[in-house]
């Protein structure tokens, strides 16, 4: 990222951590969400303070940054409270440490700088693990595995394989692993990373403004199901994707505690129960994908 852009991102993040930022979505990397657009901050539970007589020695809440814009993983309800599969998991991780969560909603592009700069304890935003990102933040053990795929129009003559997209316009969220996958696997496609004001990614696709949308599997599935048969996915995904939590590099103690909680949830079957509750299938069990 260029230096002025990084400065803007960090200033935006600092505003978010005071509860005054309006959220931004990941554009083509996201399915439509019904999250309340003006709910900037959501707190999972009342934050304990040193003067709270109920919990005089309570640990401070974990500051968790997220765009809260990717249901069913994370979003906000009509009352402005954080909800979703990852929200429940993150709150359980905090509870395992005897802490609560203080959610701070911020645009996606500010989230990694949040962890990198120590402005947040944890970033929870369906972040895909990559070597480049791992040079800037410490990742937890992966907690969900999926794919990066391409959503296309359904019907005769429409793309069904990678080669069918040669010379065609494929949209992907700027700075996402979907963008990386398009660059790596569809080098002859025309990559589109800029959003178009007033149109969702699905509308751009249906109107013919783009010919495909690269996105994570769960978001793609939701988009296809909601299209009434108008959309489909390519037969072969572009890449595997592993979601993990991101932490500042210098928080080894916190990372160890987070990993211990995630490991326990895997062993107890709690991860599977969260996935089932929210209608999600990790790629290992998604037969036929």
Secondary structure, DSSP 8 states (H G I E B T S, - for coil): --HHHHHHHHHHHHHHTTT-------GGGS------TT----BSS----TT-TT-TT----EEEEE---BTTTBEE-TTS-EESHHHHHHHHHHHHTT--EEEEE--GGGHHHHHHTTS-SEEEEEEE--HHHHTTSEE----EEEEEEEEEE-STTS--SGGGGTTSEEE--TTSHHHHHHHHH-TTSEEE-S--TT--HHHHHHHTS-SEEEEEHHHHHHHHHTTTTSEEE-SS-SEEEEEEEEE-TT-HHHHHHHHHHHHHHHHHTHHHHHHHHTT---GGG-TT-
